[in-house]
Amino acid sequence: MTAKFLEDYVKVNELIDEMNQKYPKARLVTELESLSGDIAIFKASLFLDDSDVVKCTGYGAENITREKKLEKAESVARGRCLRVLLGAEPTFEEMQGIAPSKDQAPSKEAAPKKSIEQELEKADIDYVDVSTSQTHVINNVKSFAMDLASENKTNAANWYAQALGELGINEKQLDINNMQTVKNKIQDIATEIQVGGA
């Protein structure tokens, strides 16, 4: 499983290199959007030239009580923004803004699809809603595992496989309806290993 796990996964620094090659005048600006308790949310905005028109954005949120989580939140925001720019399939979090908490389902009331579609049409922006495609869901869960494993493909692949096994879910059964459950299980497995190894 490890050999095939996210074989096309592209790291954020590689996305930045690609952005610099394709859009040499682009500016990727990150800012701390909010800091509430231990939760930091970063926003990354991409400008293709000297104008103030934002081409795309990405958000990253992390609980910053653990080491290097502030930097990780900023890096996640950059990666999500660049994946949208460079045509990579956006993650569920990119489509929704920020990741829902473990106990919270994505809120349709927070960002009604119809108004988003209307705003995109007004701005004459072409888009494709890939948030429910199976490929998107699988890549989203694998990317989540990679983030938890600090880019360690072996750990991420093992946690992913273990979570599916413990939940009795075949990868072909992974969809938008059980995605958060699988992510929660991966989080639990990672936490158990990190606490047990500490």
N, C-alpha and C positions, 0 to 999 in steps of 0.2 A: 504494500500500500504506500509506503514512504516514497518510492521512486516516482509514482504518478501524482502524489499529493501536491497540488498547486505548482505543477511543473512550469506553468507560464506565469507564475507570480512575479510581479515586478516591484522592486523596493522603491521607496519614495525618492531616494537619491537618483535612481535610474530614471524615474519620471521627471525629475527636475532637469536632468541632462537632456532628455528628449524634448522637454518644453523649450530649453535654451536653443536646441538645434532647429526646431520647427518655428519657434516664435522668439527670435533673438531680442526683440524689443519688449517682450512681455515682462510684467511685474507681478510677482506673487507676494502678497502682503498678508501677514498674519497678525491677529490682535487678540488679546484676552477679552473675550466677549462677556464673561461673568465668572465670578469666584464666589460661590455660596457654600459656606461651610468647607467641606473637603472636596467639593466638586468644582473642577475648573473646566470651562468651555472655551475653546479657541475657535475663531472663525478665520478661514483663509479665503482671500478674494484675489481673483486673477484679472489683470488688466492687460489687454493686448498691446497697448501703446501708451502715449502720454495722457490720454483722455481720462476722465473720471467714470467711464462706462465699464461696469463690471461684466466680464464675460461669463464667469461662473464662480460659485462659492462652495466651500466645504466646511463642515464642523467636526470637531473632535472633543470628546468629553472624557474625563478620567477622574477617578477618586485619587487625590494627590497625597494620600497618607503614606504611600509606598514610594520608594526611591525612583527617581527619574520619570514619574508619572506626568509631571507638568510638561516636560519635553515631549513625552509620548503623545499627549493630547494635541500639542501643536503639530507634531509630525503627522498624526492621523488626519487632522484638518487639511494639511497640505496635500497628502496623498489622495484624499477624497476629492478635493477640488481638481487636482491634475488628472485623476481617472475620468472625471466628467469631460474635461477639456480634450483629452487625447483619445477619446472614443472607447475607453475601456468601459465595460458594463458597470454602471454605478451600483454601489451597495445599497441595501435597504435603508441604512442610516442616511446616506446621501440623499435619497429620495424623500426622506421624512425630516431631514434637518439634523437631528441628533438621535442617538440610540435611546429607545425606551428603557426604563429601569426594569430590573428583573421581575418586579411585581406589576408592571404596567404594560398593557397592550398598546400598540400604536393608536393614537387618537385620530379618528377621521374628522372630529370636530375642530381640532387644532388647525388643520389645513385642508379644507374641503377641496376635493379633486376638481370639481367644476370650476371654482374660482381660480385655481392654479392654471387649468387649461385655458381659461379666458385671459388671464394675465399673459401667458405665453403667446397666445394668438395675437393679443394687442401689441406685444413687443416684436411680433413677426419672428418668433424663435421656433425652429423645428425641434420636436422632441419625440421620444419613444418611451412609453411606460413599460419598463422591464422589471418593475418591482415584484411581479408575481411569477416570472418565468422560472422554471426549475433550474436552469443553468445559473441564473442569477442567485437563486436561493442557496444552491450548493456552494458557489463561489463566495457568497457572503459568509456562510458558516465557516468555511475553510479560512477565509481572511480573518475572521474573528479569532479562530484558534491560533493563527499565526501571530496576531497581536498579543494574545495572552502568553504565548510561548516566546515572546521577544525575538521573533523571526527564526526560531529553531524549528526547521521543518520536521525533524524526527519527532520531537515532543508534540508538535501540533498535529501531525498525522496520527500519532498514537492516541492522543486525547480525543480526536475526532472519531476514530474507529471505536474507541472504548465507549464513548457517549452513545453512538448509534447502537452498539451491541447491548449496552445496559438498558436502553429504551426499547429494544426490539424493533428498531426501524432500519429498513434496507435503504441505501442511499437513493434508490429510485422512488422511495416513498417520501423523501424529504421535500416539503413544500412550504408555502408561506404560512400555513396553518400550524405546523409543528416546528418551524424554524426557531422560534424563541425558546421553546422547550429544550431543543438540542443545544442551543447556545448556553442555556442555564446549566445543563448537565456538564458541558465542557468546562464552564466556570467552576462548578463544584469539584470536578476532577482535578483541575489545575490548582485550586485552593487546597484541597486535601494533600496533594503532592508537595506543594510549597510549604504548608504547615508541618507536614510530616518530615520534610527534609531540613527544616530549620532547627 
